[in-house]
């Protein structure tokens, strides 16, 4: 007889499983559901895979299939519409300079809608991406009336990310506001910025949007499944203290056949093997054959059974490749019932595996004027961008030098080299428990 397993379904809509955008407490969202009900089958149609070797073989097969789908993407360009929802407080409202329009006390729900545009070359891992907010509003908790936020506070940002460099251009940022440059030599003006690669990584869920990340949770789907294989191989079938063994740490239930086949995978992780599974975080993955076994839902639950995060995917098949047609990512507050923030992506247009111009990954893609300053905050050098090259290098002020000091223009290695940017985004190195999904409007504007 199959053991009854208690799991939690993903948040397909704002109201599913009791999750909702409201400050009113709605009670625990972690309503226990029979696994059979979760995957749309009767108990007789479900089977839990108990043998460790069979689990490993199943996971490896699923990982190979989703990896093959992702690997079919050579180039990819297009647009996703996005929608953000998150609560802001009085300080957040003051930062938007709209206090005169807001007379009531909060909390206020901010809703942003806009477009993410992207150009991707997978072989050399080059990415251009632009995010632009088209409308931003404030809604009083539980009410339908809204206040428009002026769009000048929601300026677009463009980014180019390669294997070793991250550049961005934001119309509202001027280099003179931030850089240690002689004020008697330069005047503030819009500029292109180079920041450390870690900045691009930190902003991957807000403004530096790589569409490949939508084919993944914390990492690509195949790597998530390979992590489960690793756990099974490490634990084997030998019991460890407090019940930590392969049978309990990674559980797999399957149902259906053909295009109706589904898998539900439950992974329980503790900080170390000495902790009881009652203290484990739980990651529930739902995979369906009709989607090429790309994930349909991920639900993260805390040791006390509260939902902490949900993700849901819907797919479109283009040129034999499964692409995310819609992705919903939500963080849940400590009560397990209130959605703290949410981002929704909806595919609007795309072109797969078509030739891409080399200029797509150059400064010129930003549409900046010839002579625009480029502020390299890694090498601490200011350039001019002329005819596709970096020229006229000026170093930043050093400790002890003041704005009035005479600072010589120093030659900088590579200062006149062309700006063909090549190679790729850094991937995540470990399974994330709760990803940072949304940023405030200020967070979207640009790294400071």
Secondary structure, 3 states (H helix, E strand, C coil): CCCCCEECCCCCCCCHHHCECCCCCCCCCCCCEEHHHHCCCCHHHEEEECCHHHHHHHHHHHHHHHHHHHHCCCEEEEEEEEEEEEEECHHHHHHCCCHHHCCCCCCEEEEEEEEEEEEEECCCCEEEEEEEEEEEEEEECCCCCEEECCHHHCCCEEEEECCCCEEEEEEEEEHHHCCCCCCCCCCCCEEEEEECHHHHHHCCCCCCCCHHHHHECCCEHHHHHHHHHHHHHHHCCCCCHHHCCHHHHEEEEEECCHHHCEEEEEEEECCCCCCCHHHCEEEEEEEEHHHCCCEEEEEEECCCCCEEEEEEEEEEEECCEEEEEEEEEEEECCCCCEEEEEEEEEEEEEEECCCCCHHHHCHHHHCCCCCEEEEECCCCEEEEEECCEEEEEEECCCCCCCCCCCCCCCCCCCCCCECCCCCCCCCCCCCCCCCCCCCCHHHHHCCC
